[in-house]
């Protein structure tokens, strides 16, 4: 696998389209940080890190509207990829749907959202857009 972050996003995207409640993904520290951000911002219901095996797994409970059954995540877009890295400095941070979505960045301060990067005045690699 050449791009584990794209695989992570694709697994979530496919589970949402199939209306699954739980998706299981191979673990890494970067994926754990992205999962924590998705939970804090309300895009997923819950998560659990299973470190039983060598690599470990992340179990993510997806979030849906109780009445309309619409998923909380409508789009997951991979921005920076191994063939073409995308970076943004603190002045040119991306705005996703005019501030309604989030951009997840990998910075020197860790994996954070675009709004947190703006307050900390740091830039970094733009990993993905979520809305």
Phi, psi and omega in degrees: 000125183268336182226091183293332179290320177296323177295318177302311181294322180293321178297318177294315180300316180293321179294323178293317180294330180270004180058038176283152178271324184230139175233141181246129187228140174300143191267152166204166182296320179295318178294323177297317179294320178295320179298318178298320178294317179299324178290315181297325182272359173086019179273338176233158183282313182197169177211160178214133178261117177257113180253039181286314183271188182295310182272322182091168180227158172244124174257122182244126174268116183283153185253132178230154176291136185294330183264308185273349180061024176280138180287152177289332178260116176263327179217141170231116184238125176280125183261295180274135181226168184300329180279337182210098180282140178243125180240152177222135176273179187293337179275334185246042179288141183289148173246121183266121182047050177055036176098355180280329177259184178233151170249134179258126184242148171257111185240181175289342177268007181108189179273117184221171178274171181294324180292320177293322179294325179293318179290325178278349182057050176234153175244179179174195181277128180277110184281307185200165173249140178228129172202000000 
